[in-house]
Amino acid sequence: MEHKGRMAFLVVFLVGLITVSISLSSNGFLGSARGADDKELVVMTWGGQPYEAQKRAFLDPFTEETGIKTIPVTVAGDMYGRVAAQIRANNVEWDIVWPDRDLMESAAQKGFVEPVDYSIVTDTDGMIPDSLNKWGVGFEIVTFMVTYNTKTFPGDNHPKSWADFYDPEKFPGPRAVHNWGTPGWNFISALLADGVPLEDLTPIDFDRAFKMLDKIKPHVRVWYPSGDKCVQAITEEEVVMAHTTGARSRMARDMGAPTELLWNGAIYYLNFWSVVKGAPHREAAMRFLNFVCRPEQQAIYTNYFGSALCNVKSLDYLHPTMLKNLPTYQDNFKKVVPVLTEKNLSWLTDHNDEMQEKWNEWVSR
């Protein structure tokens, strides 16, 4: 009887242990325990030249300093949807993502990103104020602008505004248009082209925006799904005009393309590093966010890729000729449009899904 009692107790104990293990696993606690060693870190990247710059400036140096292996995951298209799918399936695989601010705020509203642990992220001296957000650490100062072919439009006979980009009669020729990530900048640029002032950009008047977009749609040869595809279209002179980021425009020019950047009216915003909710290596992710704030590391990225980053002290490590190509350069900065006012940011954040649905429906017609 004593033997049977012990056997019964052992069975009950093992069943209970299995039940607890399943419960812990389903709630992500076992994943957290595995991640507690923090020997690796999964980092989302857009691929191409930005990834090469990230690798040189952040991923490899972080591994060398900490021993934590960084695993890049290249994404083309809907980063937001993939993060949502992982969280809803209770199978979070990524640690770090790279959204712009309105996408980050939208993700935060839905519980898709972790708040930054500023007890770990402490090396923030020199970071611009807007870059230290509850939901992410500012990374890249981005300008979304017009770039044009200087052979097609020589001398002073070139586009000088968003209105010119959206005027195929005045400035004819094939164009390249952004078709990945958030479509908000397409709507914003169309409204700016139609003369809408900054304070009235939101709520977005979709009818008015699509009316402008309809004007150029027959002239769009490349709907580019990645920055590299845009650079390719510019360098191979497949298009005579594109709206893209300043860094991509400079890259094409550095590769020999006859192209020039139009700072007038360029849309200015920030990209961020954020930690995915339930990230399997949360502590390592926060250590990474701290590491990427260092100005000397940011300067490596800028020197390779050409984007201005969010620590102003990184400018001390750059060559003067590089400074003139950045949105933070005084003559350039006074021409850009700071679109993400609190009013505009709030609206764009709340209507990200609506914008994506309307854009997808229009572009697929």
C-alpha positions in Angstrom: 0.0 0.0 0.0 2.9 2.4 0.9 4.5 1.6 -2.5 1.2 2.3 -4.3 0.7 5.6 -2.4 4.2 6.8 -3.4 3.5 5.9 -7.1 0.2 7.7 -7.0 1.9 10.8 -5.5 4.6 10.6 -8.2 2.0 10.5 -11.0 0.1 13.5 -9.5 3.4 15.4 -9.1 4.5 14.7 -12.7 1.1 15.6 -14.1 1.2 18.8 -12.1 4.7 19.6 -13.3 3.8 19.1 -16.9 0.7 21.2 -16.5 2.7 24.1 -15.0 5.3 23.8 -17.7 2.6 24.0 -20.4 1.1 27.0 -18.7 4.4 28.8 -18.4 5.2 28.0 -22.0 1.9 29.3 -23.3 2.3 32.5 -21.3 5.8 33.1 -22.6 7.6 32.5 -19.3 9.7 29.7 -20.5 10.7 31.8 -23.4 11.7 34.5 -21.0 13.8 32.1 -19.1 15.5 30.9 -22.3 16.1 34.6 -23.2 17.4 35.4 -19.7 20.8 34.2 -20.9 20.6 36.8 -23.6 23.3 35.2 -25.8 21.6 36.4 -29.0 19.4 39.2 -30.3 17.1 39.2 -33.3 17.1 42.5 -35.1 14.7 43.5 -37.9 16.3 45.3 -40.8 15.2 46.6 -44.2 18.2 45.0 -45.9 20.4 46.5 -48.5 22.7 49.4 -47.8 21.0 50.3 -44.5 21.6 46.8 -43.2 25.3 47.0 -44.2 25.6 50.3 -42.4 23.8 48.9 -39.3 26.1 45.9 -39.3 29.2 48.0 -39.4 28.0 50.6 -36.9 25.9 48.7 -34.4 25.4 44.9 -34.9 29.0 43.7 -35.1 30.5 46.2 -32.6 27.7 45.3 -30.1 28.5 41.6 -30.4 32.3 42.3 -30.0 31.7 44.3 -26.8 29.0 42.1 -25.2 29.4 38.6 -26.7 25.7 38.7 -27.6 25.2 37.4 -31.2 23.0 39.7 -33.4 20.8 37.9 -35.8 19.4 40.1 -38.6 16.0 39.5 -40.1 15.4 41.3 -43.4 11.9 42.5 -44.0 10.3 43.9 -47.2 6.9 45.4 -46.8 4.6 45.1 -43.8 6.8 45.0 -40.7 3.8 46.1 -38.6 1.6 43.2 -39.7 4.4 40.6 -39.1 5.0 41.9 -35.6 1.2 41.7 -34.9 1.0 38.2 -36.2 3.9 37.0 -33.9 2.3 38.6 -30.9 -1.2 37.2 -31.6 0.2 33.7 -32.2 2.1 34.0 -28.9 5.3 33.2 -30.8 7.4 36.3 -30.7 10.7 35.8 -32.6 12.0 39.3 -33.0 13.5 41.5 -30.4 14.2 44.8 -32.2 12.2 46.6 -34.9 12.8 49.8 -36.8 9.6 51.9 -37.3 9.0 55.5 -37.9 7.3 57.5 -35.2 3.7 57.3 -36.2 4.0 53.5 -36.8 5.7 53.1 -33.4 3.0 55.0 -31.7 0.3 53.0 -33.5 2.1 49.8 -32.4 2.2 51.0 -28.8 -1.5 51.7 -28.8 -2.1 48.1 -29.7 0.4 46.7 -27.2 2.9 45.6 -29.7 6.1 47.2 -28.3 7.7 47.4 -24.9 8.3 50.7 -23.0 12.0 51.6 -23.0 13.8 50.8 -19.8 15.7 54.0 -19.2 17.4 52.5 -16.2 19.4 50.5 -18.8 19.3 53.0 -21.6 21.4 55.7 -20.0 24.0 56.7 -22.6 21.7 59.4 -24.0 23.9 62.5 -23.8 23.6 64.4 -27.0 20.4 62.7 -28.2 17.8 65.2 -29.5 14.8 65.6 -27.1 12.2 64.1 -29.5 14.3 61.0 -29.8 13.9 59.7 -26.3 10.4 58.3 -26.5 8.5 56.1 -24.1 8.2 53.4 -26.8 11.6 53.7 -28.6 14.9 55.4 -29.0 15.4 57.7 -31.9 17.7 56.4 -34.6 17.5 58.2 -38.0 16.5 61.7 -39.0 14.8 61.0 -42.3 13.9 63.4 -45.1 11.4 62.3 -47.7 12.0 64.4 -50.8 12.0 64.8 -54.6 15.1 63.7 -56.5 15.4 64.5 -60.2 17.6 63.6 -63.2 19.9 66.5 -64.0 20.3 65.5 -67.7 16.6 65.5 -68.2 16.2 68.8 -66.2 19.5 70.7 -66.6 20.4 74.0 -65.1 17.5 75.9 -63.5 14.9 74.0 -65.5 14.2 71.5 -62.8 11.4 70.6 -60.3 11.5 73.0 -57.4 8.6 71.8 -55.2 6.2 68.9 -54.5 3.7 70.7 -56.9 6.2 70.2 -59.7 6.6 66.5 -59.0 2.8 66.1 -59.3 2.7 68.1 -62.5 3.5 65.7 -65.4 2.7 68.2 -68.0 5.2 70.8 -66.8 7.8 68.2 -65.9 7.1 65.1 -68.1 8.7 61.7 -67.7 8.5 58.4 -65.8 8.5 58.6 -62.0 9.3 56.3 -59.0 6.9 56.3 -56.1 7.2 54.8 -52.6 5.1 51.6 -52.1 6.3 50.0 -48.8 6.0 50.7 -45.1 3.5 53.4 -44.2 1.8 55.2 -47.2 1.2 58.3 -45.0 4.1 60.2 -46.7 2.5 59.7 -50.1 -0.7 61.3 -48.9 1.2 64.1 -47.2 3.3 64.9 -50.2 0.2 65.0 -52.5 -1.5 67.4 -50.1 1.5 69.6 -49.8 1.7 69.6 -53.7 -1.9 70.8 -53.7 -1.1 73.7 -51.4 -2.5 72.4 -48.1 -0.7 74.2 -45.2 1.1 72.2 -42.5 -1.6 72.8 -39.9 -4.4 71.5 -42.1 -2.7 68.3 -43.3 -4.7 66.2 -40.9 -7.3 64.8 -40.9 -6.1 63.7 -44.3 -8.5 64.7 -47.1 -8.3 61.4 -49.0 -10.3 62.6 -52.0 -8.0 65.6 -52.4 -4.9 63.5 -52.0 -6.0 60.8 -54.5 -7.0 63.5 -57.0 -3.3 64.6 -57.0 -2.0 61.0 -57.0 -4.3 60.2 -60.0 -2.5 62.9 -62.0 0.8 61.1 -61.8 -0.3 57.4 -61.6 -0.1 56.8 -65.4 3.5 58.3 -65.3 4.7 56.0 -62.4 7.0 53.4 -63.9 8.4 52.1 -60.6 6.3 51.4 -57.5 9.4 50.6 -55.4 9.0 48.0 -52.6 12.4 48.8 -51.1 14.9 51.6 -51.0 17.4 49.6 -53.0 14.9 49.2 -55.8 14.5 53.0 -55.9 18.2 53.6 -56.0 18.4 51.1 -58.9 15.6 52.9 -60.8 17.5 56.2 -60.4 21.0 55.0 -61.2 19.8 53.0 -64.3 17.9 56.2 -65.3 14.7 54.2 -65.5 12.9 57.2 -64.1 13.6 61.0 -64.3 12.1 61.8 -60.9 11.4 60.0 -57.6 10.2 60.7 -54.2 12.4 59.0 -51.8 14.7 59.6 -48.8 17.7 61.9 -48.9 20.0 59.1 -48.0 18.8 57.0 -51.0 19.1 60.1 -53.3 22.7 60.7 -52.1 23.5 57.0 -52.5 22.4 57.1 -56.2 24.4 60.2 -56.8 27.5 58.7 -55.2 27.1 55.7 -57.5 27.3 58.0 -60.5 23.7 58.8 -61.2 23.0 62.3 -62.7 20.6 63.2 -59.9 20.1 66.1 -57.5 18.2 66.4 -54.2 15.4 68.9 -53.7 15.5 70.1 -50.1 12.7 72.6 -50.5 9.6 71.1 -48.9 11.3 67.9 -47.9 9.3 66.0 -45.2 11.2 65.6 -42.0 10.6 62.8 -39.4 12.4 60.3 -37.2 12.8 56.5 -37.3 13.2 54.6 -34.0 14.6 51.5 -32.5 11.8 49.7 -30.5 11.6 46.5 -28.6 8.8 44.0 -29.5 6.3 43.2 -26.8 7.3 39.9 -25.3 10.7 40.0 -26.9 12.6 36.7 -26.1 15.8 38.7 -25.2 14.4 41.8 -23.6 17.4 42.8 -21.5 19.8 42.3 -24.3 17.4 44.4 -26.5 17.5 47.3 -23.9 21.3 47.0 -23.8 21.3 47.3 -27.6 19.2 50.4 -27.4 21.7 51.9 -25.0 24.6 51.0 -27.3 23.1 52.6 -30.5 22.8 56.0 -28.7 26.6 56.4 -28.8 27.7 59.2 -31.1 30.8 57.4 -32.4 28.7 54.5 -33.5 26.1 56.7 -35.1 28.9 58.5 -37.0 30.0 55.2 -38.6 26.5 54.7 -39.9 26.3 58.2 -41.3 29.6 57.9 -43.0 28.6 54.7 -44.7 25.0 55.3 -45.5 24.6 59.1 -45.4 21.7 59.5 -43.0 21.8 62.0 -40.1 21.2 60.3 -36.8 19.7 61.5 -33.5 22.8 62.2 -31.4 24.1 65.6 -32.3 27.5 64.7 -31.0 27.9 62.3 -33.9 28.4 65.3 -36.1 31.8 65.9 -34.4 33.0 62.6 -36.0 32.0 63.6 -39.6 33.9 65.3 -42.4 32.7 68.8 -43.2 31.7 67.8 -46.7 29.4 65.1 -45.3 27.7 67.7 -43.0 26.4 69.7 -46.0 24.5 66.7 -47.3 22.5 66.2 -44.1 19.1 67.5 -43.1 20.7 68.9 -40.0 22.9 71.3 -42.0 21.5 74.8 -41.4 20.8 75.7 -45.1 19.0 72.4 -45.6 17.1 72.3 -42.3 15.4 75.7 -42.9 13.8 74.3 -46.1 12.3 71.1 -44.6 8.7 70.6 -43.4 8.4 69.3 -39.8 5.2 67.3 -40.6 5.0 65.4 -37.3 3.4 68.0 -35.1 1.5 66.6 -32.2 -1.8 67.1 -34.0 -0.6 65.3 -37.2 1.2 62.6 -35.3 -1.9 61.8 -33.3 -4.1 61.5 -36.4 -1.6 59.5 -38.4 -1.1 57.1 -35.4 -4.8 56.6 -35.0 -5.5 56.0 -38.7 -2.5 54.0 -39.8 -4.7 50.9 -40.7 -7.2 53.1 -42.6 -4.4 54.8 -44.7 -2.9 51.4 -45.5 -6.2 50.0 -46.7 -7.1 53.0 -48.8 -3.6 53.0 -50.4 -3.6 49.3 -51.1 -7.0 49.5 -52.8 -6.0 52.5 -54.9 -2.6 51.3 -56.0 -4.0 47.9 -57.1 -6.6 49.3 -59.4 
